Amino acid sequence: MADSDYSGSGEDVSDDEYVGPKGGSSSRPQAATRKRAPLPARAPEKPKKQAWETEEKDPDDIVTAEVEEMEEEDPEVLARTLQEREEDRKRKRLRKDTKPFQRGIIRHVVLVLDLSETMLERDMRPNRYITMIRYTQEYVREFFEQNPISQMSVLECIGIGASYAISHTQSWNTRSHHRLRVSNIPRSGRYTPDHQGVCQGQDTRRTNAGDESEYVIATDQELLRELLLATTTPPVVRSTEGTSATPAESAAALMMMGFPSRVVEDVPTMCACHGNLTTGGYTCSRCSAKVCSLPVTCPSCQLTLLLSTHLARSYHHLFPLRNWVEVSWSRARQKRSRECISCLSSFPEPPPVESSPADEEMQEVEKVAEKSDQLAARQRKMDKEDSEEQKASESARYECRACEGHFCIDCDMFCHLVLHNCPGCLSRLNPAEMGQANGDVEMTGLLEKMSFERLIRFEADDGKTYYGNLNRETPTLEIEGSKVEVLSGDVKEGFRKTGGEAIVSKLLCPLPGTNIVMCVGLNYKHHAEEANIAIPKFPTIFTKPSDALTGPLADVSIHKDCQSQLDYEGELTIIIGRDAKNVSAADALSYVLGYTVGNDVSARNFQLPADISGGQFGYAKSFDGFAPIGPAIVSTSVIPDPQKLRYTTKVNGEKRQETGTDDMIWSVKEIIEHLSRGTTLRAGTAIMTGTPSGVGIFMEPKGFLKDGDVVTIEVEGIGSLVNKMVFE
C-alpha cells in the first residue's frame, strides 16, 4: 500500500497503527461505580461472539437507553459520564505509538471504492453508499494533510451491467487523484466456504493465496471512520536485514525530487500541466518546464516537484509530540493546576481528599520515585504510558511529561493533531516567575533547561560571542565551522531561542570566566584503592578560581614550576542552573542545568609532599587554564541519569582511564546535597565530581605529561575535551 524513499528501523514499535481497541475497552467506568466493591467469584466465561454474529443495534439507540437509565438514578452522574464519554471519543485519535522512529512520508496509495448495487444496503445510515462517500471525502482531505507529498489513485469497482452499478455523484479528477473504473464479478449473495472460514476466524491461510496478513471488518459506520483515518498516518519503515542483495523492486521506492522557485513573468506562457496561459508558476529544476502549483509530477520529465514546506509538514511524523497523560485527582492537588496553560479555561476543583486505590497507587509510585532515581523512573513511566490506550482523565486535565503543564481535552487534541508542539514547552516564560507563581521549584528547574539540548559558547565570524544549541552530539573537532542555532540569555536568567543561526568560528569554554569551580577529591572506589587512601566520612572538597576555566580545544600553558609532575584527571562535571542552598538529595537534579566534561589538571609536585602542601589540594590545581571544560553543557533531558555514563581519558591516543560513573562513592545527588549544606551554590557553578583510577602519578613508570602531549577526555553522550599541554 505504501512505498517510501526511506529505509530505517524502528525498535520496540508496532508495524501497525491503531485499527481497533487494544488492551481492553476504551470506555471509562461510569461515575456511579467508581468506588469499587470486592469482585464476586468469576463465573466461567462464555465464548465471545464476533461483531458480525451479534444482533445489530444502532449505537445511538444503545446510548439513548443508557442515558435514560442513568438519568433516573442521578442527573449529576449522568453529566459526568457523558463528559467522560465525549473525552474518550476525542482521545481515540491519539491511540498511537509516539516514540520517535522513522516513517515513510512519501506514499503511493490506491483507494478502492465499491460502487456495486450492494452498497445501497441500509446497514449504515442513511445507507452504506452515502456513508462511504462522506467518509472517503474526509479521508482524502486528511490523507493529504498528513501526507502532503504523496500520491493517491482512486479505484472504482462496479458490477457487470447497469443493474450492478451506482452512478457516481461527482468527479474525483482533482489534483493528485486519479480515477480508474474496473468491472467486478457479480456477487452470489452467499459466502464461499473459504470466506466463511475467515469470518469464523478458523484459517486465514485458505484465502489470498496463503497470505497470513490481517484485515479488519468495519461492523458499523463509526468503526469504518476510525479504520479509514487510522491509515492516514505514515507507516513505520523497517530495514530488511539479513538479505544478501537489495531486491530490484526496492529501486522503485527511491524518488528524485526537485525544489523549484516561483517565477513571475511579464508575458503569459503556457504551463505544461494544464496547457493554460499564466504569468506565474514554477520551473522544473530538471527540464525547465513550467507548472502551475506544487506538489506535482513534472509532465515532461516525471520529476517530483515540491516545496520544502511540504517536507516540513511531514516532520511531526518523524519526531511526534509524545502523548500527554491523564491526571489523577491526587496529581491535580499536588500541582495545584486551576486552568489550562494554553486556553486558560478553568478546571474543575478537586474533590475532598478521599483515599482510593488509584490514589494509593500513585502515592506508592511517588514514594518509589523519591527513593530511587526520579528522572529514570519518570522515563520508564513515559515509555509504559505511551504503549497504553488513551482514556479520559478523571480530573479533566492532561499533562505534558516534559514541562508538566496541565491542559484541557480540546487543547490536547489540537496540539497533537494540528499544532504538533506543546505550548507549555514553547511558552518561553521567565523560569523564576513561573516557579514562584506555581510554588513548584522542580517546574522552575525544568523550564530553565527546556530551550537547549547541548549548550555551547562560541565566537562567530563577526567577532562577537554567542550561546548556541547543538541539536545532536557532534565530534568536538567538527563543531568549529558548523552552523548552529543561536540562543539569547545566560546561565542565571535562562536561555531562549532567537530563531537565528551563526557559524562557529571559535569554540569557547561553555561558561564565561566569572564562575567558580568546585571539585571533589577521591570520589571513585578504584581510585581510592590505587592511591591506598582510606575513604573519609564526607567528600574531600577544594576549589579552583574562575581564571582556571578554559575551552575544550584550548592549549593549556604550563608554568615552569608546574612541569615536573604534571598530571591529568578526567571528570564528569555538573553545571548548576539556579541558586541552590540546603538542597536535599531527592531534589538535587532539579537544580542541575546540565553536564559537561572536565579535566582537573594537577601539578603533583605542589600537592602530595606533606612538607610542601600540608595535605592541601587547592594550590596545585588552581593555576590559569587548569580547568578545561566542554565542549557543551548537555541538558538533563538528554542525560536523565548521570550515574549510568562511561568515559575514557587518552594521552596522545593511549588509553589511560576508563570507567563508569556507577563507581562513584558519592553520587551527583549526594554531592549537591553536601556542597549546598549551609552554602549557596550560585547559578553557573561548575562541580568536578572526581576522577577514576588510571592517573599518571600511580602508574609504573610514572605517566606524567610532557610538553606537547594531547589529553583527550570523552564522556558518553556529551563529547570530548582535546587539550594540548604547552610548557612555558
C-alpha positions as CSV (number, residue, x, y, z in Angstrom):
1,M,0.0,0.0,0.0
2,A,2.9,2.3,0.6
3,D,6.3,3.0,-0.8
4,S,8.9,5.1,0.7
5,D,12.2,6.7,-0.2
6,Y,13.5,6.0,3.3
7,S,14.9,2.9,4.9
8,G,15.4,2.6,8.6
9,S,14.4,0.6,11.6
10,G,12.1,1.3,14.5
11,E,12.8,-0.8,17.5
12,D,10.1,-1.6,20.1
13,V,7.3,-0.3,17.9
14,S,4.5,-1.9,16.1
15,D,4.2,-2.1,12.3
16,D,0.5,-1.4,12.6
17,E,-1.2,1.8,13.6
18,Y,-4.3,1.7,15.7
19,V,-7.0,-0.2,14.0
20,G,-9.2,-1.2,16.9
21,P,-9.3,-1.3,20.7
22,K,-6.1,-2.7,22.3
23,G,-5.8,-3.9,25.8
24,G,-9.4,-3.7,26.7
25,S,-12.3,-1.4,26.3
26,S,-11.7,2.3,25.8
27,S,-14.7,3.4,27.9
28,R,-14.1,4.8,31.3
29,P,-16.1,3.2,34.2
30,Q,-19.3,5.0,35.0
31,A,-19.0,7.6,37.7
32,A,-21.6,5.8,39.8
33,T,-19.4,2.8,40.1
34,R,-16.0,4.5,40.9
35,K,-16.0,3.2,44.5
36,R,-15.3,-0.4,43.6
37,A,-16.7,-3.2,45.7
38,P,-14.9,-6.6,46.1
39,L,-15.4,-8.6,43.0
40,P,-17.5,-11.8,43.3
41,A,-16.2,-15.2,42.2
42,R,-15.8,-15.2,38.4
43,A,-18.2,-17.4,36.5
44,P,-16.9,-19.5,33.6
45,E,-16.6,-17.3,30.6
46,K,-18.7,-18.0,27.5
47,P,-17.1,-17.9,24.1
48,K,-17.1,-14.3,22.9
49,K,-19.2,-13.7,19.8
50,Q,-17.7,-11.9,16.9
51,A,-19.1,-8.5,16.0
52,W,-20.9,-9.8,12.9
53,E,-22.5,-12.6,14.9
54,T,-24.3,-10.3,17.3
55,E,-27.7,-8.8,16.8
56,E,-27.4,-5.4,15.1
57,K,-28.3,-2.4,17.3
58,D,-27.9,1.2,16.4
59,P,-25.2,2.8,18.5
60,D,-27.5,5.9,19.1
61,D,-30.3,3.6,20.5
62,I,-27.8,2.0,22.9
63,V,-26.5,5.3,24.2
64,T,-30.1,6.6,24.5
65,A,-31.1,3.6,26.6
66,E,-28.1,4.0,28.9
67,V,-28.7,7.7,29.2
68,E,-32.4,7.2,30.3
69,E,-31.3,4.6,32.8
70,M,-28.6,6.9,34.4
71,E,-30.9,9.9,34.3
72,E,-33.4,8.0,36.6
73,E,-30.5,7.4,39.1
74,D,-28.7,10.7,39.3
75,P,-28.6,13.6,36.9
76,E,-25.1,14.6,38.2
77,V,-23.8,11.2,37.5
78,L,-25.2,11.4,34.0
79,A,-23.4,14.7,33.3
80,R,-20.1,13.3,34.5
81,T,-20.5,10.1,32.5
82,L,-21.4,11.9,29.3
83,Q,-18.4,14.2,29.6
84,E,-16.1,11.2,30.1
85,R,-17.6,9.5,27.0
86,E,-17.1,12.6,25.0
87,E,-13.4,12.9,26.1
88,D,-13.0,9.1,25.4
89,R,-14.3,9.7,21.8
90,K,-11.9,12.6,21.2
91,R,-8.9,10.7,22.5
92,K,-9.4,7.7,20.3
93,R,-7.4,9.5,17.6
94,L,-4.5,9.7,19.9
95,R,-4.1,6.0,20.3
96,K,-0.8,5.5,18.6
97,D,2.8,5.0,19.4
98,T,4.5,8.4,19.7
99,K,8.1,7.2,20.2
100,P,10.4,8.8,17.6
101,F,11.1,6.3,14.8
102,Q,11.3,6.5,11.0
103,R,8.2,6.7,8.8
104,G,7.7,6.7,5.1
105,I,6.4,10.1,4.3
106,I,6.2,9.7,0.5
107,R,3.4,7.3,-0.1
108,H,1.6,5.9,-3.1
109,V,-1.9,4.8,-2.1
110,V,-4.7,3.1,-4.0
111,L,-8.1,3.7,-2.6
112,V,-10.7,1.1,-3.8
113,L,-14.3,2.2,-3.7
114,D,-17.1,-0.4,-4.1
115,L,-19.8,1.2,-6.3
116,S,-21.9,-2.0,-6.8
117,E,-25.6,-2.3,-6.1
118,T,-24.8,-3.9,-2.7
119,M,-23.7,-0.5,-1.4
120,L,-27.3,0.6,-1.3
121,E,-28.0,-1.5,1.8
122,R,-29.1,0.4,4.8
123,D,-27.0,-1.2,7.5
124,M,-25.3,2.2,7.8
125,R,-27.3,5.5,7.9
126,P,-28.7,6.6,5.5
127,N,-27.1,3.8,3.5
128,R,-23.7,2.2,3.0
129,Y,-23.0,4.2,-0.2
130,I,-23.7,7.6,1.2
131,T,-21.6,6.8,4.3
132,M,-18.7,5.6,2.2
133,I,-18.7,8.8,0.0
134,R,-18.9,11.1,3.1
135,Y,-16.0,9.3,4.9
136,T,-14.0,9.0,1.7
137,Q,-14.1,12.7,1.2
138,E,-13.0,13.2,4.8
139,Y,-10.3,10.6,4.3
140,V,-8.8,12.2,1.2
141,R,-8.6,15.6,2.9
142,E,-7.0,14.1,6.0
143,F,-4.6,12.0,3.9
144,F,-3.1,14.9,2.0
145,E,-3.0,17.0,5.2
146,Q,-0.9,14.3,6.8
147,N,1.0,13.2,3.6
148,P,1.4,16.4,1.5
149,I,3.9,14.9,-0.9
150,S,2.2,11.6,-1.5
151,Q,0.0,10.4,-4.4
152,M,-3.3,8.7,-4.4
153,S,-5.2,6.7,-7.0
154,V,-9.0,6.1,-6.6
155,L,-10.1,2.8,-8.0
156,E,-13.9,2.5,-8.5
157,C,-15.1,-1.1,-8.7
158,I,-18.5,-1.6,-10.3
159,G,-20.5,-4.7,-11.3
160,I,-21.1,-6.0,-14.9
161,G,-24.1,-4.4,-16.4
162,A,-26.1,-1.4,-15.5
163,S,-28.1,-3.2,-12.8
164,Y,-25.0,-3.7,-10.7
165,A,-23.6,-0.1,-10.8
166,I,-24.3,3.1,-8.9
167,S,-23.9,6.4,-10.8
168,H,-21.2,8.5,-9.2
169,T,-22.4,11.8,-7.7
170,Q,-19.2,13.8,-8.5
171,S,-15.9,13.6,-10.2
172,W,-12.8,12.6,-8.4
173,N,-10.4,14.0,-11.1
174,T,-8.8,16.6,-8.8
175,R,-5.1,17.2,-8.3
176,S,-3.2,14.1,-7.3
177,H,-6.4,12.0,-7.5
178,H,-6.6,9.5,-10.4
179,R,-9.7,7.5,-11.1
180,L,-10.0,4.1,-12.7
181,R,-13.1,2.0,-13.3
182,V,-12.8,-1.8,-13.0
183,S,-15.6,-4.2,-13.7
184,N,-16.4,-6.6,-10.9
185,I,-17.7,-10.2,-10.9
186,P,-21.4,-10.2,-9.6
187,R,-21.8,-11.4,-6.1
188,S,-23.6,-14.7,-5.4
189,G,-25.3,-13.5,-2.3
190,R,-23.7,-16.1,0.0
191,Y,-20.3,-16.8,1.4
192,T,-17.9,-19.4,-0.1
193,P,-16.6,-22.0,2.3
194,D,-13.2,-20.2,2.5
195,H,-14.9,-16.9,3.2
196,Q,-17.0,-18.4,6.0
197,G,-13.8,-19.8,7.5
198,V,-12.3,-16.4,7.6
199,C,-15.3,-14.8,9.2
200,Q,-15.2,-17.5,11.9
201,G,-11.5,-16.9,12.4
202,Q,-10.6,-20.5,11.6
203,D,-8.0,-20.4,8.9
204,T,-6.7,-17.4,7.1
205,R,-4.2,-19.4,5.1
206,R,-7.1,-20.8,3.0
207,T,-7.6,-17.4,1.3
208,N,-5.5,-14.9,-0.5
209,A,-3.1,-17.5,-1.9
210,G,-1.8,-18.3,1.6
211,D,-1.3,-14.6,2.7
212,E,-1.4,-14.6,6.5
213,S,-1.6,-10.8,7.0
214,E,-4.6,-9.4,8.9
215,Y,-7.5,-7.3,8.0
216,V,-10.4,-5.8,9.9
217,I,-14.1,-5.8,9.2
218,A,-15.9,-2.5,9.8
219,T,-19.1,-3.6,11.6
220,D,-20.5,-0.1,11.9
221,Q,-20.0,3.3,10.5
222,E,-18.1,4.7,13.5
223,L,-15.6,1.9,13.2
224,L,-15.4,2.4,9.5
225,R,-14.4,6.0,10.1
226,E,-11.8,5.0,12.7
227,L,-10.2,2.4,10.4
228,L,-10.0,4.8,7.5
229,L,-8.5,7.7,9.4
230,A,-6.0,5.4,11.2
231,T,-4.3,4.7,7.8
232,T,-3.6,8.4,7.1
233,T,-0.6,8.2,9.5
234,P,2.5,7.2,7.5
235,P,3.6,3.6,8.4
236,V,6.7,2.6,10.2
237,V,9.7,2.0,7.8
238,R,11.8,-1.0,8.7
239,S,15.1,-2.1,7.0
240,T,15.3,-5.7,5.7
241,E,18.3,-7.2,7.4
242,G,19.9,-10.5,6.5
243,T,19.4,-10.1,2.8
244,S,22.5,-10.6,0.6
245,A,21.3,-8.3,-2.2
246,T,18.9,-5.4,-2.5
247,P,15.7,-6.5,-4.2
248,A,15.2,-5.0,-7.6
249,E,11.7,-3.7,-6.7
250,S,13.2,-1.5,-3.9
251,A,14.6,0.8,-6.5
252,A,11.1,2.0,-7.2
253,A,10.9,3.3,-3.7
254,L,13.7,5.9,-4.4
255,M,12.3,9.1,-5.7
256,M,14.2,12.1,-7.1
257,M,12.7,15.4,-6.0
258,G,13.1,18.9,-7.3
259,F,12.6,22.1,-5.3
260,P,11.8,24.8,-7.8
261,S,11.5,28.5,-7.1
262,R,8.4,30.5,-8.0
263,V,8.7,32.7,-11.1
264,V,6.6,35.8,-12.2
265,E,6.6,36.6,-15.9
266,D,5.6,39.8,-17.8
267,V,4.2,37.8,-20.7
268,P,1.9,34.9,-20.2
269,T,3.3,31.5,-21.2
270,M,1.7,28.1,-21.4
271,C,2.0,25.7,-18.4
272,A,2.9,22.1,-19.1
273,C,0.4,20.7,-16.6
274,H,-2.9,22.2,-17.9
275,G,-2.0,23.9,-21.1
276,N,-3.2,27.3,-19.8
277,L,-1.6,30.7,-20.3
278,T,-0.4,32.0,-17.0
279,T,2.1,34.7,-15.9
280,G,3.4,32.8,-12.9
281,G,4.3,29.3,-11.8
282,Y,7.2,27.1,-11.0
283,T,10.0,26.0,-13.3
284,C,11.1,22.3,-13.2
285,S,14.7,22.1,-11.9
286,R,15.5,19.3,-14.4
287,C,13.8,20.2,-17.7
288,S,12.7,23.8,-17.1
289,A,9.1,23.1,-17.9
290,K,6.6,25.4,-16.2
291,V,3.9,24.0,-13.8
292,C,1.1,25.9,-12.0
293,S,1.3,24.6,-8.5
294,L,3.1,22.2,-6.2
295,P,3.4,19.4,-5.3
296,V,3.2,17.8,-8.7
297,T,4.9,15.4,-11.0
298,C,6.5,17.2,-13.9
299,P,4.5,16.3,-17.1
300,S,7.7,16.4,-19.2
301,C,10.4,14.6,-17.2
302,Q,8.3,13.0,-14.4
303,L,10.4,14.6,-11.6
304,T,8.6,15.0,-8.3
305,L,8.4,18.8,-7.7
306,L,7.6,20.2,-4.2
307,L,8.4,22.9,-1.7
308,S,10.5,22.5,1.4
309,T,7.3,23.3,3.4
310,H,5.7,20.1,2.2
311,L,8.5,18.2,3.8
312,A,8.3,20.4,6.9
313,R,4.6,19.4,7.2
314,S,5.7,15.8,7.5
315,Y,8.3,16.5,10.1
316,H,6.0,15.7,13.0
317,H,5.6,12.1,11.8
318,L,9.3,11.5,12.3
319,F,9.5,13.4,15.6
320,P,6.0,13.2,17.1
321,L,4.7,15.1,20.1
322,R,4.5,12.4,22.8
323,N,1.1,11.6,24.2
324,W,0.0,13.5,27.3
325,V,-1.2,11.5,30.3
326,E,-4.3,11.6,32.3
327,V,-4.1,13.4,35.6
328,S,-5.5,11.9,38.8
329,W,-7.1,14.0,41.5
330,S,-4.0,13.5,43.7
331,R,-1.7,14.7,41.0
332,A,-4.0,17.7,40.3
333,R,-3.9,18.6,44.0
334,Q,-0.1,18.2,44.0
335,K,0.4,20.5,41.0
336,R,-2.4,22.9,42.1
337,S,-3.4,23.5,38.5
338,R,-6.6,25.6,38.2
339,E,-6.7,26.4,34.5
340,C,-5.4,25.2,31.1
341,I,-2.0,26.6,30.3
342,S,-3.0,27.0,26.7
343,C,-6.5,28.3,26.5
344,L,-6.9,29.4,30.2
345,S,-10.2,27.5,30.6
346,S,-11.0,26.6,34.2
347,F,-10.5,23.1,35.5
348,P,-13.0,21.5,38.0
349,E,-11.9,21.8,41.6
350,P,-10.5,18.6,43.1
351,P,-13.0,16.8,45.4
352,P,-12.2,16.4,49.2
353,V,-9.3,14.1,49.9
354,E,-10.6,10.6,49.9
355,S,-8.4,7.5,49.8
356,S,-8.9,5.4,46.7
357,P,-7.0,2.5,45.1
358,A,-5.8,4.8,42.3
359,D,-4.6,7.5,44.7
360,E,-2.8,4.9,46.9
361,E,-1.1,3.5,43.8
362,M,0.0,7.0,42.7
363,Q,1.4,7.6,46.2
364,E,3.4,4.4,46.1
365,V,4.8,5.4,42.7
366,E,5.8,8.8,44.1
367,K,7.5,7.2,47.1
368,V,9.5,4.8,45.0
369,A,10.5,7.7,42.7
370,E,11.8,9.6,45.7
371,K,13.8,6.7,46.9
372,S,15.2,5.8,43.5
373,D,16.3,7.9,40.6
374,Q,13.4,10.2,39.9
375,L,14.2,11.0,36.3
376,A,15.0,7.5,35.3
377,A,11.7,6.3,36.9
378,R,9.9,9.1,35.1
379,Q,11.4,8.0,31.7
380,R,10.3,4.4,32.3
381,K,6.8,5.6,33.2
382,M,6.6,7.6,30.0
383,D,7.5,4.6,27.8
384,K,4.9,2.5,29.6
385,E,2.2,5.1,29.2
386,D,3.0,5.5,25.5
387,S,2.0,1.9,25.0
388,E,-1.3,2.2,26.9
389,E,-4.6,3.3,25.4
390,Q,-5.6,6.9,25.8
391,K,-8.5,7.4,28.1
392,A,-10.5,10.3,29.6
393,S,-9.0,11.9,32.7
394,E,-11.0,11.9,35.9
395,S,-9.8,15.5,36.7
396,A,-10.3,16.8,33.1
397,R,-6.6,17.5,33.0
398,Y,-3.9,16.1,30.7
399,E,-0.2,16.5,31.5
400,C,2.8,17.1,29.2
401,R,5.6,14.9,30.6
402,A,8.3,17.4,29.5
403,C,7.1,20.7,31.0
404,E,4.5,19.1,33.4
405,G,1.9,21.6,32.3
406,H,-1.8,20.7,32.5
407,F,-4.2,21.1,29.5
408,C,-7.8,20.6,28.7
409,I,-9.1,17.9,26.3
410,D,-9.6,20.4,23.4
411,C,-6.0,21.7,23.7
412,D,-4.8,18.1,23.9
413,M,-6.5,17.3,20.6
414,F,-5.4,20.5,18.9
415,C,-1.8,20.2,19.9
416,H,-1.4,16.6,18.9
417,L,-3.4,16.7,15.7
418,V,-2.8,20.2,14.3
419,L,-0.1,22.1,16.2
420,H,2.3,19.1,16.9
421,N,4.0,21.2,19.6
422,C,3.4,21.8,23.3
423,P,2.5,25.4,24.2
424,G,4.0,24.9,27.7
425,C,7.3,23.9,26.3
426,L,7.3,26.7,23.8
427,S,5.9,29.4,26.0
428,R,9.3,31.0,26.9
429,L,8.0,32.2,30.2
430,N,10.6,33.6,32.7
431,P,11.6,30.5,34.7
432,A,11.9,32.3,38.0
433,E,8.4,33.9,37.7
434,M,6.9,30.6,36.6
435,G,8.3,28.8,39.6
436,Q,7.1,31.5,42.1
437,A,3.6,31.5,40.5
438,N,3.2,27.8,40.8
439,G,5.2,27.4,44.0
440,D,7.0,24.5,42.4
441,V,10.7,24.5,42.4
442,E,11.0,21.5,40.2
443,M,9.0,23.2,37.4
444,T,11.4,26.1,37.6
445,G,14.4,23.9,37.0
446,L,12.7,22.1,34.1
447,L,11.7,25.3,32.4
448,E,15.3,26.7,32.7
449,K,16.5,23.7,30.7
450,M,13.9,23.4,28.0
451,S,15.4,25.7,25.3
452,F,18.5,23.7,24.6
453,E,19.9,20.2,24.3
454,R,23.6,20.9,24.0
455,L,24.6,24.4,25.0
456,I,27.8,25.8,23.5
457,R,29.5,29.2,23.7
458,F,31.4,30.4,20.7
459,E,32.8,33.3,18.7
460,A,31.2,33.9,15.4
461,D,32.6,35.4,12.2
462,D,31.6,38.9,13.3
463,G,33.9,38.6,16.3
464,K,31.0,38.5,18.8
465,T,30.4,35.9,21.4
466,Y,27.1,33.9,21.4
467,Y,25.4,30.9,23.0
468,G,24.2,28.2,20.7
469,N,22.4,24.9,20.7
470,L,23.7,21.7,19.1
471,N,20.7,19.6,18.0
472,R,22.9,16.4,18.1
473,E,26.1,15.1,19.5
474,T,28.9,16.4,17.3
475,P,32.6,15.5,17.4
476,T,34.4,18.4,19.1
477,L,36.8,18.9,16.2
478,E,33.8,19.3,13.8
479,I,32.0,21.9,15.8
480,E,34.1,24.8,14.5
481,G,32.9,25.7,11.0
482,S,29.4,24.3,11.6
483,K,26.2,26.3,11.7
484,V,24.3,26.3,15.0
485,E,21.1,27.8,16.4
486,V,21.7,31.0,18.3
487,L,20.3,31.4,21.9
488,S,19.8,34.5,23.9
489,G,20.2,34.8,27.7
490,D,22.7,33.5,30.2
491,V,23.0,30.8,32.8
492,K,21.4,32.8,35.5
493,E,18.4,34.1,33.6
494,G,17.9,31.1,31.3
495,F,18.1,30.7,27.6
496,R,15.6,31.4,24.8
497,K,15.7,30.6,21.1
498,T,16.2,33.6,18.8
499,G,15.4,31.9,15.5
500,G,18.8,32.9,14.1
501,E,21.8,30.9,13.1
502,A,25.5,31.5,13.1
503,I,28.8,29.8,12.0
504,V,31.1,28.7,14.8
505,S,34.4,30.4,14.2
506,K,36.0,29.5,17.6
507,L,34.6,27.2,20.2
508,L,34.9,28.7,23.7
509,C,34.5,27.4,27.2
510,P,30.8,27.0,27.7
511,L,30.9,29.1,30.9
512,P,32.4,32.7,31.0
513,G,35.4,33.2,33.2
514,T,33.3,34.5,36.1
515,N,32.3,31.2,37.6
516,I,33.9,29.4,40.4
517,V,34.8,25.7,40.1
518,M,34.3,23.3,43.0
519,C,36.0,20.0,43.0
520,V,35.5,16.6,44.8
521,G,38.6,14.6,45.6
522,L,38.8,10.8,46.0
523,N,35.3,10.0,44.7
524,Y,35.9,6.7,42.9
525,K,36.3,3.4,44.7
526,H,39.1,2.1,42.4
527,H,40.9,5.4,42.6
528,A,40.9,5.2,46.4
529,E,42.3,1.7,46.2
530,E,45.1,2.6,43.8
531,A,46.0,5.6,46.0
532,N,45.8,3.4,49.1
533,I,43.8,6.2,50.9
534,A,41.0,5.5,53.4
535,I,37.6,6.8,52.3
536,P,36.6,9.7,54.6
537,K,33.1,10.2,56.0
538,F,32.5,13.3,53.9
539,P,33.9,14.1,50.4
540,T,37.2,16.0,50.1
541,I,36.4,19.4,48.7
542,F,38.6,22.1,47.1
543,T,38.0,25.0,44.7
544,K,39.6,26.4,41.5
545,P,39.4,30.2,40.7
546,S,37.4,31.3,37.6
547,D,40.6,32.0,35.7
548,A,41.3,28.3,35.7
549,L,38.5,27.8,33.2
550,T,39.5,27.3,29.6
551,G,37.9,25.9,26.4
552,P,37.6,22.4,25.1
553,L,40.1,22.9,22.3
554,A,42.4,25.5,24.0
555,D,46.1,24.9,24.6
556,V,47.0,24.8,28.3
557,S,50.0,26.9,29.2
558,I,52.1,25.3,31.9
559,H,54.3,27.4,34.2
560,K,57.9,26.2,34.5
561,D,57.4,25.3,38.3
562,C,54.5,23.0,37.4
563,Q,56.2,21.0,34.7
564,S,58.0,18.3,36.7
565,Q,54.9,16.3,37.8
566,L,52.1,17.5,35.6
567,D,49.1,15.1,35.7
568,Y,45.6,14.8,34.2
569,E,42.2,13.9,35.8
570,G,39.2,13.3,33.6
571,E,36.0,14.1,35.4
572,L,32.2,14.4,34.8
573,T,31.3,18.0,35.6
574,I,28.0,19.3,36.9
575,I,26.7,22.8,36.0
576,I,24.3,24.3,38.5
577,G,21.3,26.0,36.8
578,R,19.9,28.1,39.6
579,D,20.9,29.2,43.1
580,A,20.8,26.3,45.5
581,K,21.1,26.1,49.3
582,N,20.2,23.3,51.7
583,V,19.1,21.1,48.8
584,S,18.0,17.6,49.6
585,A,19.3,14.7,47.5
586,A,15.8,14.0,46.3
587,D,15.5,17.5,44.8
588,A,19.1,17.9,43.7
589,L,18.8,17.1,40.0
590,S,16.1,19.8,39.5
591,Y,18.9,22.3,40.2
592,V,21.2,20.9,37.5
593,L,21.4,22.9,34.3
594,G,23.4,20.1,32.6
595,Y,26.6,18.1,32.4
596,T,29.9,18.6,30.7
597,V,33.4,17.1,30.5
598,G,36.2,18.4,32.7
599,N,40.0,17.9,33.2
600,D,41.3,18.6,36.7
601,V,44.9,19.4,35.6
602,S,47.2,18.9,38.6
603,A,50.8,19.9,39.4
604,R,51.5,16.9,41.8
605,N,54.8,18.5,43.0
606,F,52.6,21.1,44.8
607,Q,50.1,18.5,46.0
608,L,51.4,15.4,47.5
609,P,54.6,16.2,49.6
610,A,53.2,16.9,53.0
611,D,56.0,19.2,53.9
612,I,55.1,21.4,50.9
613,S,51.3,21.4,50.7
614,G,50.3,20.4,54.2
615,G,47.9,17.9,52.6
616,Q,46.0,20.7,50.7
617,F,44.9,20.1,47.1
618,G,43.8,23.6,46.0
619,Y,47.1,25.4,45.1
620,A,48.3,22.5,42.9
621,K,45.2,22.7,40.8
622,S,44.4,26.4,40.7
623,F,46.8,27.7,38.0
624,D,45.4,29.6,35.0
625,G,43.9,27.2,32.5
626,F,44.0,24.2,34.8
627,A,40.2,23.6,34.4
628,P,39.3,22.9,30.7
629,I,35.6,22.1,30.4
630,G,33.3,21.5,27.4
631,P,32.6,21.1,24.6
632,A,28.9,21.6,25.5
633,I,26.6,21.6,28.5
634,V,24.2,18.7,27.9
635,S,20.7,19.1,29.3
636,T,19.3,16.7,31.9
637,S,16.6,15.9,29.3
638,V,19.3,14.2,27.3
639,I,21.1,12.7,30.3
640,P,18.4,11.8,32.8
641,D,20.7,9.5,34.9
642,P,24.3,10.8,35.4
643,Q,25.2,7.5,37.3
644,K,25.0,5.5,34.1
645,L,27.7,7.1,32.0
646,R,31.1,5.8,30.8
647,Y,34.1,7.8,29.9
648,T,37.7,7.5,28.9
649,T,40.9,9.5,29.1
650,K,43.6,9.2,26.5
651,V,47.1,10.8,26.3
652,N,48.4,11.0,22.7
653,G,45.8,8.3,21.8
654,E,46.9,5.9,24.6
655,K,44.0,5.0,26.9
656,R,44.8,5.8,30.5
657,Q,41.4,5.9,32.2
658,E,38.2,4.0,31.5
659,T,35.3,3.8,34.0
660,G,31.6,4.3,34.6
661,T,30.0,6.8,36.9
662,D,28.5,3.9,38.8
663,D,31.9,3.6,40.5
664,M,31.4,6.9,42.3
665,I,31.5,6.8,46.1
666,W,29.2,9.9,46.4
667,S,26.6,10.3,43.6
668,V,25.7,13.5,41.9
669,K,22.7,14.0,44.1
670,E,24.8,13.4,47.3
671,I,27.5,15.8,46.1
672,I,25.0,18.6,45.6
673,E,23.3,17.9,48.9
674,H,26.7,18.1,50.7
675,L,28.0,21.2,48.9
676,S,24.8,23.2,49.4
677,R,24.6,22.5,53.2
678,G,24.5,26.0,54.6
679,T,26.2,27.3,51.5
680,T,24.7,28.9,48.4
681,L,25.7,27.4,45.1
682,R,25.2,30.2,42.6
683,A,23.9,29.5,39.1
684,G,26.8,28.7,36.8
685,T,28.9,27.0,39.4
686,A,30.8,24.1,37.9
687,I,31.4,21.0,40.1
688,M,34.0,18.5,39.1
689,T,32.9,15.2,40.6
690,G,36.2,13.4,41.0
691,T,38.5,11.3,38.8
692,P,38.6,7.5,38.4
693,S,41.7,5.2,38.6
694,G,44.4,5.5,36.0
695,V,46.0,8.9,36.7
696,G,49.7,9.3,35.8
697,I,51.2,9.5,39.3
698,F,50.1,6.0,40.2
699,M,51.4,4.4,37.0
700,E,54.7,2.4,36.9
701,P,56.6,4.0,35.3
702,K,55.0,7.4,36.1
703,G,52.8,8.7,33.4
704,F,53.3,12.5,33.9
705,L,52.5,14.8,31.0
706,K,55.2,16.3,28.8
707,D,55.4,19.3,26.6
708,G,53.2,18.9,23.5
709,D,51.1,16.0,25.0
710,V,47.4,16.0,23.9
711,V,44.9,14.9,26.5
712,T,41.5,13.7,25.2
713,I,38.7,13.1,27.7
714,E,35.4,11.7,26.3
715,V,32.2,11.2,28.2
716,E,29.4,9.2,26.7
717,G,26.6,11.4,25.4
718,I,28.4,14.7,26.0
719,G,31.6,14.8,23.8
720,S,35.3,15.3,24.4
721,L,37.9,17.7,25.5
722,V,41.0,17.9,23.4
723,N,43.7,20.0,25.1
724,K,47.4,20.3,24.3
725,M,49.9,20.9,27.1
726,V,52.3,23.7,26.2
727,F,55.3,24.2,28.6
728,E,56.4,27.8,29.1
